Amino acid sequence: MNRLLPLIQNETLKIWRKKRFYVVILVLLVLIPIFTYAQMKVAENNREKFSDWRNQTLQQINDYQNALSSDRVPEEWKRFRRIAVQQLQYYLDHDVNPTTPDGVTFTRGFMANSVTLFYPLLVLAIASDLISGERTTGTIKMLLTRPVRRWKILLSKWIALTFYVSLIIVASGILCYLIAGAIFGYGGWQMPIFTGFSISGSNVDSTYVHAVPQWLYILMQAGLIWFAQMVVAAIALMVSVLIRSTSASIVTMMAAVIAGTILANMSSSWQSAKYLFSVNINMTGYLAGSPPPIEGMTLGFSLATLTVWAAAALIVSFTVFTKQDILN
């Protein structure tokens, strides 16, 4: 342990000096105001068209129902709309506005929409060249000449990576709340959010639906996002160990994440796709009651699948790193 702590400090400082995290913060500072402005324009348009949120929700339900009667809409899209109609009707019956414009609601929406692509790309900015980058610069050779076991070196990198993944999620949530709150207000922490919808085909079972305050919902959401991004980080670490080229390592992981996002929207009829890590990343959808990418998938299934992927990636990383010839 005495030797591990200095290694962790060293790895944390190395990532910090690369200034990748500064780039992540800069990206957030540029994109969040743009999304906030877009949300503000949507809220203004809705205020002009509808006298209150109930009329807006009723209009949305009518639009979905009209789409269901159209032959031009694919059956898969109709399934999503049938589910959305039932959920919106549930909010309407319980007199809860599902789209209240405030800083907390914006933060919840931003984090939910970022889990499958935006957050993974931010994580890859930190993780994708953790080992391959040091091979390119030659610093890994200097590190391995020290009287420290290799598994401790890789463990220190993993712990440092865990710290930065956590920091990315926390920083994005704080920046969202501060920037959006300046426009929409900083309230909304106690607003009730319904969770517990059970999806079966095109039917929504509301037996276990219950309301939780929005602050608790965001905590649950952030926990699922953190777990999903740690799986992405573990796989990125494995790719960085297996592939010597920094550019190849980055491109490989970016291709896997982007292809997985596309596949998640197209894989409803391919049952075996549910075992891919990228199809299971969006676990926040289970909280919101969104239909899973493939029928039959549950939160427990996605957690178990991602756990297997992360464990396998870490086992491969530590096994290969401790045995491969890096010095030559």
DAPE-V367146 format. One record per helix or strand of 2 or more residues. SS is the DSSP state (hx for helix, st for strand). FROM is the first residue (numbers start at 1). LEN is the number of residues. If there is no record, write none. Layout:
# DAPE-V367146
SS;FROM;LEN, SS;FROM;LEN
This chain:
# DAPE-V367146
hx;2;16, hx;20;30, hx;53;16, hx;75;19, hx;103;12, hx;118;10, hx;132;6, hx;139;6, hx;150;35, st;192;4, st;198;3, st;203;3, st;210;4, hx;214;29, hx;246;19, hx;271;5, hx;277;3, hx;284;5, hx;299;25
